């Protein structure tokens, strides 16, 4: 298993559009990818232009070969990229087992 964190800051005029697109992407990943175990979208209460996406995948292949190559992730990236002021993606590998 591995986890992904995505920190995003949007331009102010696009925060609501980004939130809607991110929620749609989360739904696609959770319903169409058996290896997607979790996909949550968070917003910063003090800054509505900042978002945190948390994703978990069963295997590295589920992320790298399936998720990253779906047509809907390509469409999501193309749609949202102009709205982003910044984006940081970090892949995390577990050091302990979950229960």
C-alpha positions in Angstrom: 0.0 0.0 0.0 1.0 3.6 -0.5 -0.5 7.0 0.1 -0.4 10.2 -1.9 -0.7 13.7 -0.6 -1.5 16.5 -3.0 -1.3 20.1 -1.7 -2.9 22.6 -4.1 -3.4 26.3 -4.1 -5.8 27.7 -6.7 -6.2 31.2 -8.0 -9.2 32.8 -6.1 -11.6 32.9 -9.1 -11.2 29.1 -9.5 -11.5 27.7 -6.0 -15.1 26.5 -6.3 -14.6 25.1 -9.8 -11.5 23.2 -8.5 -13.4 21.8 -5.5 -16.2 20.5 -7.8 -13.6 18.9 -10.2 -11.6 17.4 -7.3 -14.7 15.8 -5.8 -15.6 14.4 -9.2 -12.1 13.0 -9.6 -12.3 11.4 -6.1 -15.6 9.8 -7.1 -14.2 8.4 -10.4 -11.1 7.0 -8.7 -13.1 5.4 -5.9 -15.8 3.8 -8.1 -13.7 2.9 -11.2 -10.4 1.8 -9.7 -10.4 -1.3 -7.5 -7.0 -0.4 -6.2 -8.0 3.0 -5.0 -8.7 2.5 -1.3 -9.2 6.1 -0.2 -9.5 9.5 -1.9 -10.6 12.5 0.2 -10.6 16.2 -0.6 -10.0 18.7 2.1 -10.1 22.5 2.2 -8.4 24.9 4.5 -11.0 26.8 6.6 -8.8 29.9 6.8 -7.9 29.9 3.1 -10.5 28.6 0.7 -8.0 28.6 -2.2 -5.9 25.8 -0.5 -6.8 22.1 -0.8 -5.3 18.9 0.4 -6.1 15.6 -1.4 -5.3 12.3 0.4 -5.3 9.1 -1.6 -4.4 5.5 -0.8 -3.7 2.7 -3.3 -3.3 -1.0 -2.7 -0.2 -1.3 -4.8 2.3 0.9 -6.7 0.9 -0.4 -9.9 -2.6 0.7 -9.0 -1.3 4.2 -8.8 1.4 4.4 -11.5 -0.1 2.1 -14.2 -3.9 2.3 -13.6 -4.8 5.6 -11.9 -2.2 7.8 -13.7 -3.3 6.5 -17.1 -7.0 6.8 -17.0 -8.7 9.1 -19.4 -10.6 10.9 -16.6 -7.3 11.8 -14.7 -5.9 13.2 -18.0 -9.1 15.3 -18.5 -9.0 16.4 -14.8 -5.4 17.5 -15.1 -6.0 19.4 -18.3 -9.1 21.1 -16.9 -7.6 22.1 -13.6 -4.0 22.9 -14.4 -4.7 26.6 -15.5 -6.6 27.2 -12.2 -3.6 26.2 -10.0 -1.2 28.6 -8.4 0.9 25.7 -7.0 0.7 22.0 -6.6 2.9 19.6 -4.6 2.5 15.8 -4.9 4.2 13.4 -2.4 4.1 9.6 -2.5 4.3 8.0 1.0 5.2 4.4 1.8 4.0 3.0 5.1 6.5 2.1 7.8 4.0 0.4 10.0 0.9 -1.8 9.4 -2.6 -0.4 9.8 -5.3 -2.3 11.7 
